[in-house]
């Protein structure tokens, strides 16, 4: 029971990281608009990095190198494509959208990702508290920039800052659910991971490649375009660094 309390407390801390976007409320609209393109670039890089450097390697390891995981990647990609078309048809009229469809996809993908983080945390605390804390710190390390980037995506997609903060926090609570589920069925986590991990990777690839990167291409200013490209590369490198640290 003590381990479960530690696990639940740790997942609550991770969920609270989603409120990091509150710092943007202190910024003037002019400054927020200036950094949004950097946030989009960084987030696109982080999504690509998370898919290819974090989720897929883990899925391959969990499945014992079974190449069928790539089918789940394609399924994830297609499902997110279908979902975006649905949200476009549902929320857009005559080609005008108040809220861009990819914001909903970002929330869905982030919810799955947070749930998987929770599964891992719950299972790690079953081993012992120290191992659970180490795992928690590793997750926090890559969650901070990701959550700030997710907040930027929601604002860029049409959400108000307060609405983006609220939804980002609600979605983050899936980590707590995942932790509780992972704790009680830790022996069965491997049966879920080979499906959930590549499915989420496919969704992340879709959002980055089909929604975010095209937005970066629309930036006409050469200086801002170069900055967004640098932010994109930094997003990939950050995921690579976090994975390297987590595996040592």
Secondary structure, 3 states (H helix, E strand, C coil): CHHHHHHHHHHHHHHHHHHHHHHHHHCCHHHHHHHHHHHHHHHHHHHHHHHHHHHHHHHHHHCCCCCCHHHHHHHHHHHHHHHHHHHHHHHEECCEECCCHHHHHHHHHHHHHHHHHHHHHHHHHHHCHHHHHHHHHHHHHHHHHHHHHHHHHHHHCCCCHHHHHHHHHHHHCHHHHHHHHHHHCHHHHHHHHHHHHHHHHHHHHHHHHHHHHHHHHCCCCHHHHHHHHHHHHHHHHHHHHHHHHHCC
